[in-house]
Amino acid sequence: MRGEHARHGKAVQGPSPGAHEIFDTVCHALRQGMFAEAIDALEHLLERDVEFPGAASTLRCAAFWREQQDQGPAGPAFLQTGNGKDPRGGEALDGFERGEQLMGQWRLFQVFAARLADVPERCLFAIKQFVLSSALVSYGAGGSEEGDRQGELARGGGPGTEADAADDPYLLLQLGRCFKGLGNYERAIECLERANRLAREDARVLAELADCYSLVNESRAAKVFFREAFYVDPQAVDLSGLESPLVNRLAVRLRQKGYVEPLLNEWMPVYGTVWGVFNVKREMKPLEFGKLKQAIYRLERERGLTGPDGERAVPRLINRYFWLIDHYLTTGEPRDRVEEVLQKLKETDAAVHAEYTR
């Protein structure tokens, strides 16, 4: 191919000399939260090589975070002040508020970056490392030397971070999300297991816990917790924040069938059961069984409604039929009870019934 270009008098050119070194500098700056410096380096790089792969999209990412810094006290200088005050003279934010601000900005950035086609993975990783470790510092801030603690927390250190959050399931959830995003799945699971003990029916905690177990190849635990999360409250499950291939593949298949949010969340447990993804079951306790029967009675009345309530009632009802069938099979109930539920399933959605029973 190179010879063919040469015969036509065209030179084959790759990135200009030194371009990769400049890009390495950019990634280092992004990881340190030095977005202005990253922008300067990227502009210099594009002057030298306008077609350097991913440079233009990385510039947009750096500009996004530079704007976020300008709008709030989330930059490195603020983290290093240790006094809870914005160095630019703004109102003080406590550690929790700073953490929430950063996590909110990260969610906005995920949507923004998804629209860009060619952002290099290592640039996204560098930004994630800075933002989530900064959020972790903020959530676990003890008063001073916050800047020094950033690296320690990102590596899983930082005495008192979880201890301070011992009785707050939401704070433990956020710490778990930070640790998960930083790749410290062991610490993430510790936080999320503790949150789950404090708030047993929080679908957000259950889904994040399932996600972490999936990422450490504990597929049985992952399936149990995912199934539980979608049973408790499908709308509380943050699909965009989940990294598990198990769930992401399921979501892709459902989108190909035409499902979109928010109903996508409702149909996840239905097809997760039909397609054998959520195939690890547990026996229900008597109180849970009573609540299940009550929920089925209510949803059978709601499925005839028009609008969002009626649309949501159908997949929720189907999922509860599945749980009821599993309960009957687990406890050895007579077969005619299972057949009765299967008939109700067929009347509710014949297509799902056909896939489930084939």
C-alpha positions as CSV (number, residue, x, y, z in Angstrom):
1,M,0.0,0.0,0.0
2,R,2.9,2.3,0.9
3,G,4.5,1.6,-2.5
4,E,1.3,2.3,-4.3
5,H,1.1,5.8,-2.7
6,A,4.8,6.3,-3.5
7,R,4.3,5.5,-7.2
8,H,1.6,8.2,-7.3
9,G,3.9,10.7,-5.6
10,K,1.9,10.8,-2.3
11,A,3.7,10.6,1.0
12,V,2.3,8.4,3.7
13,Q,2.3,10.3,7.0
14,G,1.5,9.3,10.5
15,P,1.3,11.6,13.6
16,S,4.0,14.2,13.5
17,P,7.2,13.6,15.6
18,G,6.6,14.5,19.3
19,A,2.8,14.4,18.9
20,H,2.5,11.3,21.0
21,E,4.6,12.8,23.7
22,I,2.3,15.9,23.8
23,F,-0.7,13.6,24.0
24,D,0.9,11.8,27.0
25,T,1.3,15.2,28.7
26,V,-2.4,15.8,28.0
27,C,-3.5,12.5,29.7
28,H,-1.3,13.3,32.7
29,A,-2.8,16.8,33.0
30,L,-6.4,15.3,32.8
31,R,-5.6,12.8,35.5
32,Q,-4.4,15.7,37.7
33,G,-7.5,17.8,36.9
34,M,-5.3,20.4,35.2
35,F,-7.8,21.0,32.4
36,A,-6.5,24.5,31.4
37,E,-3.1,23.0,30.9
38,A,-4.6,20.0,28.9
39,I,-6.4,22.5,26.6
40,D,-3.2,24.4,25.9
41,A,-1.4,21.2,25.1
42,L,-4.2,20.0,22.9
43,E,-4.3,23.2,21.0
44,H,-0.6,23.0,20.4
45,L,-0.9,19.4,19.3
46,L,-3.7,20.3,16.8
47,E,-1.6,23.1,15.4
48,R,1.1,20.5,14.6
49,D,-1.1,17.7,13.6
50,V,-4.8,18.6,13.0
51,E,-5.7,14.9,12.3
52,F,-4.1,13.4,15.4
53,P,-6.6,10.6,16.4
54,G,-8.9,11.7,19.2
55,A,-7.3,15.1,19.8
56,A,-10.3,17.1,18.8
57,S,-12.8,15.1,20.9
58,T,-10.4,15.1,23.9
59,L,-10.2,18.9,23.6
60,R,-14.0,19.1,23.9
61,C,-13.8,16.9,27.0
62,A,-11.2,19.1,28.6
63,A,-13.2,22.2,27.8
64,F,-16.3,20.6,29.3
65,W,-14.4,20.1,32.6
66,R,-12.8,23.5,32.5
67,E,-16.3,25.0,32.3
68,Q,-17.4,22.9,35.2
69,Q,-14.5,24.1,37.3
70,D,-15.4,27.7,36.4
71,Q,-18.9,27.1,37.6
72,G,-18.1,25.6,41.0
73,P,-15.4,24.9,43.6
74,A,-14.4,21.4,42.3
75,G,-10.8,22.0,41.0
76,P,-7.5,20.9,42.5
77,A,-6.8,24.2,44.3
78,F,-10.1,23.9,46.1
79,L,-9.4,20.3,47.1
80,Q,-6.1,21.4,48.5
81,T,-7.4,24.3,50.6
82,G,-8.8,21.8,53.3
83,N,-11.0,24.5,54.8
84,G,-14.2,23.8,52.9
85,K,-14.1,27.2,51.1
86,D,-14.0,28.1,47.5
87,P,-10.6,29.7,46.9
88,R,-12.3,32.1,44.5
89,G,-14.3,33.5,47.4
90,G,-17.6,31.7,46.9
91,E,-19.8,30.1,49.6
92,A,-18.4,27.2,51.5
93,L,-19.6,23.7,50.6
94,D,-19.2,20.8,53.0
95,G,-17.6,17.6,51.9
96,F,-20.8,15.8,51.1
97,E,-22.1,18.7,48.9
98,R,-18.8,18.8,47.0
99,G,-19.0,15.0,46.5
100,E,-22.5,15.3,45.2
101,Q,-21.5,18.1,42.9
102,L,-18.7,16.1,41.4
103,M,-20.9,13.0,40.9
104,G,-23.6,15.1,39.2
105,Q,-21.0,16.6,36.9
106,W,-19.6,13.1,36.1
107,R,-23.1,11.9,35.1
108,L,-23.5,14.9,32.8
109,F,-20.1,14.2,31.3
110,Q,-21.0,10.6,30.6
111,V,-23.9,11.7,28.5
112,F,-21.7,14.4,26.8
113,A,-18.9,12.0,26.0
114,A,-21.2,9.3,24.7
115,R,-22.1,11.7,21.8
116,L,-18.4,11.9,20.8
117,A,-17.4,9.1,18.5
118,D,-13.6,8.9,19.0
119,V,-12.6,9.9,22.6
120,P,-9.5,7.8,23.4
121,E,-10.2,5.4,26.2
122,R,-7.2,6.4,28.2
123,C,-8.4,10.0,28.2
124,L,-11.8,9.0,29.6
125,F,-10.0,6.9,32.2
126,A,-7.7,9.8,33.2
127,I,-10.7,12.1,33.7
128,K,-12.6,9.4,35.6
129,Q,-9.7,8.9,37.9
130,F,-9.5,12.6,38.8
131,V,-13.3,13.1,39.2
132,L,-14.1,10.0,41.2
133,S,-11.0,10.2,43.4
134,S,-11.9,13.9,44.1
135,A,-15.4,12.9,44.9
136,L,-14.1,10.2,47.2
137,V,-11.9,12.8,49.0
138,S,-14.9,15.1,49.4
139,Y,-17.2,12.4,50.8
140,G,-14.5,11.2,53.2
141,A,-13.0,14.7,54.0
142,G,-11.9,14.9,57.6
143,G,-10.9,18.5,57.6
144,S,-7.4,18.9,56.4
145,E,-4.7,17.7,54.0
146,E,-7.4,16.7,51.5
147,G,-5.1,17.0,48.6
148,D,-2.6,14.6,50.2
149,R,-5.4,12.1,50.8
150,Q,-6.6,12.0,47.2
151,G,-4.1,9.4,46.0
152,E,-4.4,7.4,49.1
153,L,-8.2,7.2,48.8
154,A,-8.1,6.3,45.1
155,R,-5.8,3.4,46.0
156,G,-8.2,2.3,48.7
157,G,-6.7,3.9,51.7
158,G,-7.9,6.8,53.7
159,P,-8.8,6.0,57.3
160,G,-12.2,6.9,58.4
161,T,-13.9,7.2,55.0
162,E,-16.3,4.3,55.5
163,A,-16.3,4.6,59.3
164,D,-17.7,8.2,59.0
165,A,-20.5,6.8,56.8
166,A,-21.2,3.7,58.9
167,D,-24.8,4.6,59.5
168,D,-25.6,6.4,56.3
169,P,-26.6,3.9,53.5
170,Y,-26.8,6.7,50.8
171,L,-23.3,7.9,51.6
172,L,-22.0,4.3,51.5
173,L,-23.7,3.9,48.2
174,Q,-21.9,6.9,46.8
175,L,-18.6,5.7,48.2
176,G,-19.2,2.3,46.6
177,R,-19.8,4.0,43.3
178,C,-16.6,5.9,43.6
179,F,-14.6,2.9,44.5
180,K,-16.2,0.9,41.6
181,G,-15.4,3.6,39.1
182,L,-11.8,3.6,40.3
183,G,-11.5,-0.2,39.9
184,N,-11.3,-0.9,43.6
185,Y,-14.1,-3.5,43.6
186,E,-13.2,-5.0,47.0
187,R,-13.7,-1.7,48.8
188,A,-16.8,-1.0,46.7
189,I,-18.4,-4.3,47.7
190,E,-17.5,-3.6,51.4
191,C,-19.3,-0.2,51.2
192,L,-22.3,-1.6,49.3
193,E,-22.7,-4.7,51.5
194,R,-22.8,-2.4,54.5
195,A,-25.4,-0.1,52.8
196,N,-27.5,-3.2,51.9
197,R,-27.6,-4.3,55.6
198,L,-28.8,-0.8,56.5
199,A,-31.3,-0.4,53.6
200,R,-32.4,-3.9,52.6
201,E,-34.9,-2.8,49.8
202,D,-32.9,-0.1,48.1
203,A,-32.8,-1.1,44.4
204,R,-29.9,1.4,43.8
205,V,-27.7,-0.4,46.3
206,L,-28.7,-3.9,45.1
207,A,-27.9,-3.0,41.5
208,E,-24.5,-1.5,42.3
209,L,-23.7,-4.5,44.4
210,A,-24.7,-6.8,41.6
211,D,-22.6,-4.7,39.2
212,C,-19.5,-5.1,41.4
213,Y,-20.0,-8.8,41.8
214,S,-20.3,-9.2,38.0
215,L,-17.1,-7.2,37.5
216,V,-15.2,-9.6,39.8
217,N,-16.7,-12.6,38.0
218,E,-19.0,-13.6,40.9
219,S,-21.8,-14.2,38.4
220,R,-24.1,-16.1,40.8
221,A,-24.2,-13.3,43.3
222,A,-24.5,-10.8,40.5
223,K,-27.6,-12.5,39.1
224,V,-29.2,-12.8,42.5
225,F,-28.8,-9.1,43.3
226,F,-29.7,-7.9,39.8
227,R,-32.9,-9.9,39.9
228,E,-33.7,-8.5,43.3
229,A,-33.0,-4.9,42.3
230,F,-35.3,-5.0,39.3
231,Y,-38.0,-6.7,41.4
232,V,-37.8,-4.0,44.1
233,D,-37.9,-1.0,41.8
234,P,-36.9,-1.1,38.1
235,Q,-36.9,2.7,37.8
236,A,-34.3,3.1,40.6
237,V,-31.8,1.0,38.7
238,D,-29.4,3.4,36.9
239,L,-28.6,1.5,33.7
240,S,-26.2,4.1,32.4
241,G,-24.0,3.7,35.5
242,L,-23.7,0.0,35.3
243,E,-20.6,-1.6,33.8
244,S,-21.6,-5.3,33.9
245,P,-21.5,-7.0,30.5
246,L,-24.3,-9.2,31.8
247,V,-26.8,-6.3,32.0
248,N,-25.4,-4.2,29.2
249,R,-25.8,-7.0,26.7
250,L,-29.4,-7.5,27.9
251,A,-30.1,-3.8,27.5
252,V,-28.6,-3.8,24.0
253,R,-30.9,-6.7,22.9
254,L,-34.0,-4.9,24.4
255,R,-33.1,-1.7,22.6
256,Q,-32.8,-3.6,19.4
257,K,-36.4,-4.8,20.1
258,G,-37.5,-1.1,20.3
259,Y,-37.6,-0.6,24.1
260,V,-36.4,2.7,25.4
261,E,-36.2,4.3,28.8
262,P,-38.1,4.4,31.1
263,L,-40.0,1.3,30.0
264,L,-36.7,-0.4,29.1
265,N,-36.0,-0.7,32.9
266,E,-39.4,-2.4,33.4
267,W,-38.8,-5.0,30.7
268,M,-35.2,-5.9,31.8
269,P,-36.3,-8.4,34.5
270,V,-38.9,-9.9,32.1
271,Y,-36.5,-10.7,29.3
272,G,-33.7,-11.3,31.8
273,T,-35.8,-14.3,33.0
274,V,-37.1,-15.4,29.6
275,W,-33.5,-15.4,28.1
276,G,-32.0,-17.1,31.1
277,V,-29.9,-14.1,32.3
278,F,-31.5,-13.9,35.8
279,N,-31.6,-17.6,36.3
280,V,-30.4,-17.8,40.0
281,K,-33.4,-17.9,42.2
282,R,-34.0,-17.8,46.0
283,E,-36.9,-19.0,48.2
284,M,-39.2,-16.3,49.4
285,K,-40.0,-15.7,53.1
286,P,-43.7,-15.9,54.2
287,L,-44.0,-12.1,54.6
288,E,-42.4,-11.6,51.1
289,F,-44.9,-14.1,49.6
290,G,-47.8,-12.2,51.1
291,K,-46.6,-8.9,49.7
292,L,-46.1,-10.6,46.3
293,K,-49.7,-11.8,46.2
294,Q,-50.9,-8.3,47.1
295,A,-48.8,-6.7,44.4
296,I,-50.1,-9.1,41.8
297,Y,-53.7,-8.3,42.8
298,R,-53.0,-4.6,42.5
299,L,-51.2,-4.8,39.2
300,E,-53.9,-7.0,37.6
301,R,-56.2,-4.1,38.3
302,E,-53.8,-1.5,37.0
303,R,-52.8,-3.2,33.7
304,G,-56.0,-2.0,32.1
305,L,-55.2,1.7,32.8
306,T,-54.1,4.0,30.0
307,G,-50.9,6.0,30.1
308,P,-47.6,5.4,31.9
309,D,-49.2,3.6,34.9
310,G,-50.8,1.0,32.6
311,E,-47.7,0.5,30.5
312,R,-45.6,0.0,33.6
313,A,-48.0,-2.4,35.2
314,V,-47.8,-5.0,32.5
315,P,-44.0,-5.9,32.7
316,R,-44.1,-5.5,36.5
317,L,-47.1,-8.0,36.7
318,I,-45.3,-10.4,34.4
319,N,-42.1,-10.3,36.5
320,R,-44.2,-11.0,39.6
321,Y,-45.9,-14.0,37.8
322,F,-42.3,-15.3,37.3
323,W,-41.5,-14.9,41.0
324,L,-44.8,-16.6,41.9
325,I,-44.0,-19.6,39.6
326,D,-40.5,-19.8,41.0
327,H,-41.9,-19.9,44.5
328,Y,-44.4,-22.6,43.7
329,L,-41.7,-24.7,42.1
330,T,-39.3,-24.2,44.9
331,T,-41.8,-25.1,47.6
332,G,-43.2,-28.1,45.7
333,E,-46.7,-26.7,45.3
334,P,-49.1,-28.7,43.1
335,R,-48.6,-28.3,39.3
336,D,-52.1,-26.9,38.8
337,R,-51.1,-23.8,40.7
338,V,-48.2,-23.2,38.3
339,E,-50.5,-23.8,35.3
340,E,-53.0,-21.3,36.7
341,V,-50.3,-18.6,36.8
342,L,-49.0,-19.6,33.3
343,Q,-52.5,-19.1,32.0
344,K,-52.6,-15.6,33.5
345,L,-49.3,-14.9,31.9
346,K,-50.6,-16.0,28.5
347,E,-53.6,-13.7,28.8
348,T,-51.3,-10.8,29.8
349,D,-48.7,-11.2,27.0
350,A,-48.9,-14.2,24.7
351,A,-45.5,-13.5,23.1
352,V,-43.7,-13.5,26.4
353,H,-45.6,-16.7,27.5
354,A,-44.5,-18.4,24.3
355,E,-40.9,-17.6,24.8
356,Y,-41.0,-18.5,28.5
357,T,-42.6,-21.9,28.0
358,R,-40.8,-23.1,24.9
